[in-house]
Amino acid sequence: MKSNNQNEGKFGFTGYAENWNGRLAMIGFVSALIVELVTGQGILHFWGLL
């Protein structure tokens, strides 16, 4: 839902911030899956943490 309020903040628990948080979380999750599929290792093993 779009808001016509120009004073809506870009930070904090706003709809705008939550949308970006969800988008970036999806990108991170898919990236981790791609790394696992390509290398055959989990992301922690790929980075050498385990």
C-alpha positions in Angstrom: 0.0 0.0 0.0 1.5 3.4 -1.0 1.4 6.4 1.2 1.2 10.0 0.1 2.8 11.1 3.3 6.2 12.6 2.3 7.3 12.6 6.0 7.3 8.8 6.3 10.7 7.8 7.7 13.1 5.6 5.8 14.4 3.9 9.0 12.9 2.0 11.9 9.8 -0.2 11.7 8.1 1.4 8.7 6.6 -0.4 5.8 9.4 0.9 3.5 12.1 -0.5 5.8 10.4 -3.8 6.3 10.0 -4.3 2.5 13.7 -3.7 2.0 14.6 -6.0 4.9 12.5 -8.8 3.4 14.0 -8.3 0.0 17.6 -8.4 1.3 16.8 -11.5 3.4 15.5 -13.3 0.3 18.6 -12.3 -1.7 20.9 -13.6 1.1 19.0 -16.9 1.4 19.1 -17.5 -2.3 22.8 -16.6 -2.5 23.5 -19.1 0.3 21.6 -21.8 -1.6 23.5 -21.1 -4.8 26.9 -21.3 -3.0 25.9 -24.6 -1.5 24.7 -26.0 -4.8 27.8 -24.8 -6.8 30.5 -25.8 -4.2 28.8 -28.7 -2.5 29.7 -27.1 0.9 27.6 -25.2 3.3 28.2 -21.4 3.6 30.1 -21.8 6.9 32.4 -24.5 5.4 32.9 -22.3 2.3 34.1 -19.4 4.4 36.3 -21.8 6.5 34.5 -21.2 9.7 33.8 -24.9 10.4 
